[in-house]
Amino acid sequence: MVKDAPWDEVPIAHSLVGFATAYDFLYEYLSKVQQEHFLQVIGNASRYMYEKSYRRGWGFQYLHNHQPTNCVALLTGSLVVMNQ
């Protein structure tokens, strides 16, 4: 979490997109243990973003500047989890 703005999910969103993309690209090179661990991390971050979408403005205000970043992160993480 960002210390100066712990209520801001944008840093988590950027990390989730990057991590989920790297997981997808590197999947065949990861051990089974790594695959399971990383999938759990992606799933937990996606669940966190999903739950926050009901309470934060970016979840229902479509003109909010955090909305596209956070929703794309939620989508990316969810697609990775759904594919497993």
Rosetta blueprint (number, residue, H / E / L):
1 M L
2 V L
3 K L
4 D L
5 A L
6 P L
7 W L
8 D L
9 E L
10 V H
11 P H
12 I H
13 A H
14 H H
15 S H
16 L H
17 V H
18 G H
19 F H
20 A H
21 T H
22 A H
23 Y H
24 D H
25 F H
26 L H
27 Y H
28 E H
29 Y H
30 L L
31 S L
32 K H
33 V H
34 Q H
35 Q H
36 E H
37 H H
38 F H
39 L H
40 Q H
41 V H
42 I H
43 G H
44 N H
45 A H
46 S H
47 R H
48 Y H
49 M H
50 Y H
51 E H
52 K H
53 S H
54 Y L
55 R L
56 R L
57 G H
58 W H
59 G H
60 F L
61 Q L
62 Y L
63 L L
64 H L
65 N L
66 H L
67 Q H
68 P H
69 T H
70 N H
71 C H
72 V H
73 A H
74 L H
75 L H
76 T H
77 G H
78 S H
79 L H
80 V H
81 V H
82 M H
83 N L
84 Q L
